[in-house]
Amino acid sequence: MPARTVSVRLNEIPPGEALATLMANVAYPYEEDRLERERFARALWWAILIERASEEKAWGQTIQSLRPSLFLDDDTTLLSSLKRGTKLLSWRLNTAGTFLMPHLRELRTGKLFPIRGGFAPTVENMSMLVMGKMGWKGDSVATFKSKIWKTTKPVAHLAFVLNLRHKLEAACAKKQNRDFGRVYYRQFFRGDLAIWLELAENCRNMLPSIKQFKIKEEETIQFLPA
């Protein structure tokens, strides 16, 4: 049994709000951070709506159905929450994407491929890879593993899937010769979250099989469409 199950109400809320909620759960997976998680979900959805309204003037001038809870926080609080949450989210997406890919591939193919630079995909090596990529300011690999990797484990499956989705969206934007920074918001309005949630659940079920990570099912958080 998972540590807890999060039901994502895909039929009741807009896809963008659902995606913001999922991202907030990745940034703040622990119950003691529930208020910050909810605040970040609101802040992210608020920012996405503003971005789309700015980029698509006609859409921004149409009436939108918004939940009253979106207006619980003042602008200063929203911006502060957005900054903190986005930083945490970015760390977790990059960490899960780096850590899980070679081992999930091994479970599918039976072959363990090296990571960038030709190194074995050990926790130590992958930690240093992420630290270098993200500009880690901590004092050691041990600190990174304790502060980032350990706290990412409960949602590593969802973070991995969202990171993959993000990369596919970026590749699509590049193929269309678009600046992904300007069309980032578009991924929040796609109606394909059920597919990605199914993929995340498949990944969650595979995590205990990665012996190096020692992740037990009861330590993971399950995300299901409702």
Helices and strands as residue ranges (DSSP letters): E 4-8, H 15-27, G 31-33, H 34-55, H 57-60, G 68-71, H 75-109, H 123-134, H 141-144, I 145-149, H 150-152, G 153-155, H 156-175, H 180-183, G 184-189, H 193-206, G 207-209, G 217-219, E 221-225
